[in-house]
Amino acid sequence: MNRMFKVMVVVSLAGLSVVLWTGCGKKAPEIAERTIGKGKDKVTVKGDDKSLTMTMGNGAITAETGKGAKVSADFPKDIPVYPKSEVLMSMKMAENQTFTVQLGTADSLDTVGAYYKKEMAAQGWTESQTMNQGGDRPMQMLVYSKEKEKRTVTVMVASEQGKTTINLQTGTS
């Protein structure tokens, strides 16, 4: 199993745990701090019934999920975080400056999509790909780039049962 796959499994399990704990209205067992593995694959998990923070290795990968999650302070300033949203998950891979942020909002998919089209252009991003899916689970995927800086951003907006989820993923190409 490669290192990135391990990280994604840990982050996914932590996110699921927080959702189950907070969604069920029951207090989670105290996590305080636990360490899994050793060396460069060591994962430290800190948390409580509201949020989890994970650090892999020497801090090369950090992730937060739950009510206390915040967007990393060094998240690129030219990528807007939707103003009427709650941070559901934030992950940073320091090695290649890759960030993943998941947000939730009550605003419609169309409202959020229009916001990102306008704001990304205002920040100097070039739209390179667009995909729209209708039906019971509508979704928009918008891909932007800054060629000179060799950076890309994927904005995925999905709507289900009156809730809209925004996934932002950025890194260098």
PyMOL commands that set and color helices and strands:
alter all, ss='L'
color gray80, all
select helices_A, chain A and resi 3-23+39-41+94-96+109-122+147-149
alter helices_A, ss='H'
color red, helices_A
select strands_A, chain A and resi 32-36+43-47+51-56+61-66+86-93+98-105+126-133+139-146+151-160+163-172
alter strands_A, ss='S'
color yellow, strands_A
deselect
rebuild
show_as cartoon
